[in-house]
Amino acid sequence: MQNCPLRSSVIGSYPFPSWLEFASQHLEVFGRSDVSEIQNDAVIAAVHDQVDAGLDVITDGEQTRLDFNLSFYGYVQGIELEAASPRKFGPPAHDQRGKHAITGELRAPRGLGVVDEFKRLQRLAPGVAATLKASVPGPYTLSGRLVPNAQYADRWAVTEALLPIVRKELEDLVAAGCKEISVDEPSMSCYAYKEDTRRFVDIFNRTVETVHGKTRLCTHLCFGNFKGRAIGPRRVAPMFPAFLDFKADEMHVEMASREFAEIELIALIAQRMDAAVGIVDVKSYYVETPADIADRVKLCLKHAPADRLVFAPDCGLSQTARWAAQPKLKNMVAGIRQVKKERGL
């Protein structure tokens, strides 16, 4: 149970500034020091916007990543990086992102880069009162862009090979002083309707077993957000009751984009861990007002106690333009604070 009732948080990603978008597409014209400066400036911008909004928890905005997980494959040995995608035209979907062939034993001797990201955040956010959070995609989600072969026969085998790599990254984050880590497994929630949910629980719990109890562990469950599109049936019920056995301190569920369908299920989460509720729709350019947010917070309070509730956007904000992300976060915090004031929290 948390010490801060009605806590405000984020999932991980934040929109790239326009100049970072441009620079990331023209890296060949920059030197190594230029790139380092660009990365630092981008994280400073993301931290500024989150601190200005008044969040209780912030991240580095994942400003140095390609999408929330695609850049991790650059750290993995035993694969052939494939830039080509099976479809290049038409409406956006996941088949516009290529997969990587496995060529040998999957290893990551340099780690996955998250520790360096977190240390950069520590360095660039000195004295910030908010908790600094790091996010790491889980092994099942990471396995989705790797093509099984004779050595790794299916996605489950690829997941098992990636599991110790992710676990080691979590251990190194704890050693670096990270007080809050989100192990993101959106692929699990996307496929809970057709896969063995108990197997998902076992994978998650083995991934975090060596850091459980040593840091605040969160997980983010959503239905996909590539170009603002979902990929799985947008229902929480297929995940339960199995996912309630996740060894986590906080479980985030997407609610705002689904008009708070199944909101009653946060009561089940709150019996086991903190329920983090998505109350800002990252798939919509309607900017929620503080009054909208306050109403949504009050709705959640009908199902879970204040000291078990955390509020965040539905997903990362990387697919939302910055001009909308900024007021969405500000109004989210303002609405939460309004309810806290009314209830003396």
C-alpha positions, 0 to 999 in steps of 0.5 A, spaced: 500 500 500 502 506 498 504 512 502 501 517 497 493 517 496 491 518 489 498 518 486 499 521 479 504 517 475 505 516 467 506 509 464 513 511 461 514 514 454 513 522 452 512 525 445 519 527 442 520 534 441 519 536 433 527 537 433 528 530 436 524 527 431 528 530 425 535 529 428 533 521 429 531 521 422 538 524 420 543 521 425 548 520 420 550 528 420 551 528 427 557 526 431 557 522 437 558 528 442 552 531 438 547 525 439 549 525 447 547 533 447 541 531 443 539 526 448 540 530 454 536 536 451 530 531 450 530 528 457 531 535 460 524 537 456 521 531 458 522 532 465 520 539 465 513 538 462 512 532 467 515 536 473 511 542 471 505 538 471 506 536 478 506 529 477 508 524 483 512 520 479 516 521 472 520 518 467 525 520 462 520 520 457 523 514 453 526 520 449 532 515 447 528 509 445 525 507 438 518 506 440 517 503 447 521 497 445 524 496 438 531 499 440 532 494 445 534 489 439 540 493 438 543 490 445 541 483 443 546 478 440 544 472 436 539 476 431 540 479 425 537 486 425 532 487 419 529 494 417 524 491 412 517 491 414 512 486 410 507 492 409 509 499 407 503 503 405 496 503 407 493 504 414 498 503 420 498 497 423 504 492 427 505 489 420 509 495 418 514 494 423 519 488 421 521 482 425 528 480 426 531 473 425 535 469 430 542 467 428 545 464 434 544 464 442 540 470 445 545 474 449 545 481 452 552 482 455 552 490 455 545 489 458 539 493 455 541 500 456 535 502 461 540 502 467 544 508 463 537 511 461 536 511 469 542 514 471 542 519 465 535 521 468 538 521 475 543 526 473 538 531 469 533 531 474 537 533 481 533 535 487 526 533 483 521 531 488 517 526 484 519 519 484 524 517 478 521 511 475 524 506 469 520 502 465 523 495 462 519 491 457 518 484 459 520 478 455 514 475 452 513 482 449 520 483 447 519 476 444 514 478 439 519 481 434 523 475 434 522 469 429 523 462 432 528 458 429 531 451 430 534 453 436 528 457 439 522 453 436 516 458 438 515 464 442 515 461 448 522 458 447 524 465 445 521 468 451 525 463 456 531 465 453 530 473 454 527 472 461 534 472 464 536 478 460 530 482 463 531 479 470 539 482 470 536 489 467 532 489 473 537 487 478 542 492 475 536 498 476 535 496 483 543 496 484 543 503 481 538 506 486 531 505 482 526 506 487 520 504 482 520 499 476 515 498 471 515 491 467 511 492 461 507 486 458 502 489 454 503 483 449 500 479 455 494 483 456 493 483 448 493 475 448 490 473 454 483 471 451 487 466 447 493 464 451 494 460 458 494 466 463 497 462 468 503 461 464 503 468 463 503 469 470 509 464 471 513 468 466 512 475 469 513 472 476 520 469 475 522 475 471 521 479 477 523 474 483 530 477 484 527 484 485 521 483 488 520 486 495 527 491 493 523 496 489 516 498 487 514 493 482 509 496 477 506 493 470 502 496 465 497 492 461 493 495 455 491 493 448 496 496 444 497 503 442 502 503 435 499 509 432 494 509 436 491 503 434 489 497 439 491 490 437 487 485 442 480 485 444 479 491 449 477 487 455 480 486 462 476 480 464 480 475 460 486 477 464 482 475 471 483 472 476 490 469 473 493 476 473 491 478 480 497 473 482 502 477 479 508 479 484 507 487 483 505 492 487 501 496 482 497 494 476 495 499 471 489 498 466 487 502 460 480 505 462 479 512 459 479 510 452 474 504 453 469 509 457 471 506 463 468 499 461 469 494 467 471 499 472 468 495 477 474 490 476 479 495 479 476 493 486 479 486 485 486 489 483 486 493 489 485 487 494 492 485 492 496 491 490 495 498 488 490 499 482 493 504 477 487 507 472 488 510 466 484 516 466 486 520 460 485 517 453 492 518 449 488 515 443 484 522 443 485 529 442 480 531 446 484 534 452 480 532 458 478 538 463 480 538 470 473 537 472 473 531 467 478 528 471 475 529 478 469 526 476 473 520 473 477 520 480 470 520 484 468 514 479 474 510 481 473 511 489 466 508 488 470 501 487 477 502 491 480 506 497 484 512 496 490 509 498 490 503 493 489 508 487 494 511 482 492 515 476 495 515 469 494 516 462 491 510 459 498 508 456 505 512 454 504 518 451 509 517 445 503 517 440 500 523 442 503 530 440 506 534 445 501 540 444 496 535 447 500 531 452 502 537 456 495 540 458 493 532 458 498 531 464 497 538 467 489 537 467 490 530 470 494 533 476 489 538 477 483 534 477 486 529 482 488 535 486 481 538 486 478 531 489 484 530 494 482 537 497 475 536 497 476 530 501 482 532 505 487 527 503 
